Amino acid sequence: MRKPAGKYADVVASWSGGIDSTGVVASLLLNGYRVRLVTLNIYGGDFAKRERAARENLMPVLKDCATEGDGEIIAHDEYEASWIWAFSPDGTEIPRRNKHIIDHIITAHCMPRGIKNIGMGEYIGADSWLVRDHVGGSDADARSLAAYIYAEYGLEYRLLTLADFGESRYKVDRLGLLVEAIGPHGAGLTSNCLYDYDQHCGRCYKCIERSVSFKMLGLKDPTEYIIDPTKSETWVMYQQQMMGENIVRHFSAVDEDVRMPKGANV
């Protein structure tokens, strides 16, 4: 990845303190970008406290990345955002979450400052509907939010992310990139649990894939879990699923342009 210059020097990055968003921010800083961090506090309770503690512990690590890579953390703005409903009452993820985050980041943070780059940790998975509903593609595409940004805001806005969100090894690869950037201890400071506890629960799928990823990288998992995720009957299933072929690329969406996905029709 090239060092940034001119209009590509500044980025507004969505940062929760999880593996994916922290990996994006660390990589941007190591590559010399000036980054404005935006945190949207969607949840309350112990969940919010756990994520806030993760960000506080990670901030010195990210500042070291900035020093090493000649990047800069311009600011870190936090906003209460309970209006972004991430989960329904039965715990099912609502796919429009990432769309709402993108819309807020572009309209409230990028446009007023003339910034054309958006950094985001994950941008497909549940958001694959965006291609069908907003861009017109017949099938879900691996760059749905990039396609949505193109259709809604134009080609000049670039989505910068670590890798396409997909099946197989994506979490292993992302954790590996984060470990490479900030070390195993730094990666262990991130927060990824879905539930409202002050520690990682060890039961949800994010805790399990986190545990599997550390194992597959040959690293000791420094995370403190309430319940040991390796005892879950789904742990082995996740490990088998994540042993598939690597299908992601580092900073796969970082190009001079964000092109329309194949099959999309605007």
C-alpha positions as CSV (number, residue, x, y, z in Angstrom):
1,M,0.0,0.0,0.0
2,R,1.4,3.4,-1.0
3,K,1.9,6.3,1.3
4,P,-0.9,8.7,1.0
5,A,-0.6,12.1,-0.7
6,G,-2.9,15.1,-1.3
7,K,-6.6,14.3,-1.3
8,Y,-6.1,10.8,0.0
9,A,-4.2,11.8,3.2
10,D,-7.2,12.2,5.6
11,V,-9.6,9.5,6.7
12,V,-12.7,9.4,8.9
13,A,-12.6,6.0,10.5
14,S,-15.4,4.2,12.4
15,W,-13.7,2.7,15.5
16,S,-15.5,0.5,18.1
17,G,-12.4,-1.0,19.6
18,G,-12.9,-4.4,18.1
19,I,-10.5,-6.5,16.0
20,D,-11.6,-5.3,12.6
21,S,-11.9,-1.6,13.2
22,T,-8.7,-1.4,15.3
23,G,-6.9,-3.3,12.5
24,V,-8.1,-0.7,10.0
25,V,-7.0,2.2,12.1
26,A,-3.6,0.7,13.0
27,S,-2.9,0.0,9.3
28,L,-3.9,3.5,8.2
29,L,-1.6,5.1,10.8
30,L,1.3,2.8,9.9
31,N,0.8,3.8,6.3
32,G,1.0,7.5,7.1
33,Y,-2.7,8.6,7.0
34,R,-4.1,11.3,9.2
35,V,-7.1,9.7,10.9
36,R,-10.1,11.2,12.6
37,L,-11.7,8.5,14.8
38,V,-15.4,8.4,15.2
39,T,-17.0,6.1,17.8
40,L,-20.8,5.6,17.8
41,N,-21.9,4.2,21.1
42,I,-24.8,2.1,20.0
43,Y,-25.2,0.1,23.3
44,G,-25.4,0.8,27.0
45,G,-24.7,-1.1,30.2
46,D,-21.6,-3.2,30.7
47,F,-21.2,-3.7,27.0
48,A,-20.5,0.0,26.5
49,K,-18.2,0.0,29.5
50,R,-16.2,-2.9,28.2
51,E,-15.8,-1.4,24.7
52,R,-14.9,2.0,26.3
53,A,-12.2,0.3,28.4
54,A,-10.9,-1.4,25.3
55,R,-10.5,1.9,23.4
56,E,-8.8,3.5,26.4
57,N,-6.3,0.7,26.6
58,L,-5.8,0.7,22.8
59,M,-5.3,4.4,22.3
60,P,-1.6,4.4,23.5
61,V,-1.0,1.5,21.2
62,L,-2.5,3.3,18.2
63,K,-0.4,6.4,19.0
64,D,2.7,4.3,18.8
65,C,1.5,3.1,15.4
66,A,1.1,6.8,14.3
67,T,4.7,7.6,15.5
68,E,6.1,4.5,13.7
69,G,4.2,5.1,10.5
70,D,4.3,8.9,10.4
71,G,0.6,9.0,10.6
72,E,-1.5,11.1,12.9
73,I,-4.7,10.7,15.1
74,I,-6.4,14.0,14.4
75,A,-9.2,13.6,16.9
76,H,-11.4,11.0,18.6
77,D,-15.0,11.9,18.7
78,E,-17.5,9.8,20.6
79,Y,-21.3,10.1,20.2
80,E,-24.3,8.4,21.8
81,A,-26.0,6.6,19.0
82,S,-28.8,4.5,20.4
83,W,-30.8,5.4,17.3
84,I,-28.7,2.8,15.4
85,W,-30.4,-0.4,16.4
86,A,-27.9,-3.1,15.9
87,F,-30.0,-6.0,17.3
88,S,-33.7,-6.9,17.6
89,P,-35.1,-7.9,21.0
90,D,-34.5,-11.6,20.2
91,G,-30.8,-10.9,19.5
92,T,-31.0,-11.1,15.7
93,E,-28.6,-8.7,13.9
94,I,-30.3,-6.1,11.9
95,P,-28.5,-5.6,8.5
96,R,-29.1,-1.9,8.2
97,R,-26.7,-1.1,11.0
98,N,-23.6,-0.6,8.8
99,K,-25.6,1.5,6.3
100,H,-26.7,3.9,9.1
101,I,-23.1,4.1,10.4
102,I,-21.8,4.9,6.9
103,D,-24.5,7.5,6.3
104,H,-23.7,9.2,9.6
105,I,-20.0,9.2,9.0
106,I,-20.2,10.6,5.5
107,T,-22.8,13.3,6.2
108,A,-21.7,14.4,9.7
109,H,-18.0,14.0,9.5
110,C,-16.6,13.6,6.0
111,M,-18.7,16.2,4.1
112,P,-18.2,19.1,6.4
113,R,-14.4,18.6,6.3
114,G,-14.1,17.7,2.6
115,I,-12.7,14.2,3.5
116,K,-13.2,11.6,0.8
117,N,-11.9,8.5,2.7
118,I,-13.9,6.3,5.0
119,G,-12.2,3.6,7.1
120,M,-14.4,0.8,8.4
121,G,-13.7,-2.6,9.9
122,E,-16.4,-4.7,8.2
123,Y,-18.7,-4.0,5.4
124,I,-20.6,-6.9,4.1
125,G,-22.0,-10.0,5.8
126,A,-25.5,-8.9,6.9
127,D,-25.3,-5.9,4.5
128,S,-25.3,-7.9,1.3
129,W,-28.9,-6.7,0.8
130,L,-27.5,-3.3,-0.1
131,V,-26.5,-4.4,-3.6
132,R,-29.9,-5.7,-4.4
133,D,-32.0,-2.9,-2.8
134,H,-29.9,0.1,-3.5
135,V,-27.6,-0.7,-6.4
136,G,-29.7,-3.2,-8.4
137,G,-27.3,-6.1,-8.6
138,S,-29.0,-9.5,-8.9
139,D,-26.8,-11.2,-6.3
140,A,-25.1,-10.1,-3.1
141,D,-21.6,-8.8,-3.8
142,A,-18.5,-8.9,-1.7
143,R,-18.3,-5.1,-1.8
144,S,-21.8,-4.1,-0.9
145,L,-21.1,-1.0,1.2
146,A,-18.6,0.2,-1.4
147,A,-21.3,-0.2,-4.0
148,Y,-23.8,1.6,-1.8
149,I,-21.3,4.5,-1.2
150,Y,-20.8,4.7,-5.0
151,A,-24.6,4.8,-5.7
152,E,-25.5,7.2,-2.8
153,Y,-22.5,9.5,-2.7
154,G,-20.5,9.1,-5.8
155,L,-17.2,7.6,-7.0
156,E,-15.0,10.2,-5.2
157,Y,-15.7,8.6,-1.8
158,R,-13.3,5.7,-1.0
159,L,-14.0,2.9,1.4
160,L,-10.8,1.7,3.2
161,T,-11.0,-1.6,5.0
162,L,-8.8,-4.5,5.9
163,A,-10.6,-7.2,3.8
164,D,-13.8,-8.4,2.4
165,F,-16.2,-9.9,5.0
166,G,-16.9,-13.5,3.9
167,E,-16.8,-17.1,4.9
168,S,-13.8,-19.2,5.8
169,R,-10.7,-17.6,7.3
170,Y,-11.6,-13.9,7.3
171,K,-11.4,-13.5,11.1
172,V,-8.1,-15.4,11.3
173,D,-6.6,-13.2,8.6
174,R,-7.8,-10.0,10.2
175,L,-6.5,-10.9,13.6
176,G,-3.2,-11.9,11.9
177,L,-3.0,-8.4,10.3
178,L,-3.8,-6.8,13.7
179,V,-1.2,-8.9,15.5
180,E,1.3,-7.9,12.8
181,A,0.5,-4.2,13.4
182,I,0.3,-4.0,17.2
183,G,1.4,-7.4,18.6
184,P,-0.5,-10.2,20.4
185,H,-0.9,-8.2,23.6
186,G,-2.4,-5.2,21.7
187,A,-4.7,-7.5,19.7
188,G,-5.9,-9.0,23.0
189,L,-7.0,-5.6,24.3
190,T,-9.8,-5.4,21.7
191,S,-13.4,-6.1,22.5
192,N,-15.7,-8.3,20.3
193,C,-18.3,-9.9,22.5
194,L,-22.0,-9.5,21.6
195,Y,-23.5,-9.6,25.1
196,D,-23.9,-7.1,27.9
197,Y,-21.1,-8.2,30.2
198,D,-18.0,-6.5,31.5
199,Q,-15.9,-9.5,30.1
200,H,-16.2,-11.5,27.0
201,C,-18.9,-14.1,27.5
202,G,-17.2,-17.0,25.7
203,R,-20.6,-18.2,24.3
204,C,-21.4,-15.9,21.4
205,Y,-20.1,-16.6,17.9
206,K,-17.8,-13.6,18.0
207,C,-16.1,-14.9,21.2
208,I,-15.8,-18.4,19.6
209,E,-14.3,-17.2,16.3
210,R,-12.0,-14.9,18.3
211,S,-10.7,-17.9,20.4
212,V,-10.4,-20.1,17.2
213,S,-8.4,-17.3,15.4
214,F,-5.8,-17.0,18.2
215,K,-5.5,-20.8,18.2
216,M,-5.1,-21.0,14.4
217,L,-2.4,-18.3,14.5
218,G,-0.5,-20.4,17.1
219,L,-0.9,-17.6,19.7
220,K,-2.0,-17.7,23.3
221,D,-5.4,-16.1,23.6
222,P,-5.0,-13.3,26.3
223,T,-8.8,-12.7,26.4
224,E,-10.6,-13.2,29.8
225,Y,-13.8,-15.1,29.1
226,I,-16.6,-15.8,31.5
227,I,-17.0,-19.2,30.0
228,D,-14.2,-21.0,28.2
229,P,-15.1,-20.9,24.5
230,T,-13.1,-24.0,23.7
231,K,-15.6,-26.0,25.7
232,S,-18.5,-25.0,23.4
233,E,-19.8,-27.7,21.1
234,T,-19.6,-25.2,18.2
235,W,-15.9,-24.3,18.8
236,V,-14.7,-27.3,16.7
237,M,-17.3,-26.5,14.0
238,Y,-16.0,-22.9,13.7
239,Q,-12.4,-24.2,13.6
240,Q,-13.2,-26.6,10.7
241,Q,-15.1,-23.8,8.8
242,M,-12.2,-21.4,9.3
243,M,-9.6,-23.8,8.0
244,G,-10.8,-23.2,4.4
245,E,-8.9,-21.4,1.7
246,N,-7.9,-17.8,2.4
247,I,-10.3,-15.6,0.5
248,V,-9.5,-12.1,1.7
249,R,-6.8,-9.6,0.9
250,H,-5.2,-6.9,2.9
251,F,-6.8,-3.5,2.2
252,S,-8.8,-5.0,-0.7
253,A,-10.9,-2.0,-1.1
254,V,-8.1,0.5,-1.2
255,D,-7.7,1.6,-4.9
256,E,-7.6,4.9,-6.7
257,D,-11.3,4.3,-7.4
258,V,-14.1,2.3,-5.9
259,R,-15.6,0.6,-8.9
260,M,-19.0,-0.8,-9.3
261,P,-19.3,-4.5,-8.5
262,K,-19.8,-6.9,-11.3
263,G,-23.4,-7.3,-12.2
264,A,-24.5,-4.1,-10.5
265,N,-26.8,-1.8,-12.6
266,V,-27.3,1.8,-11.7
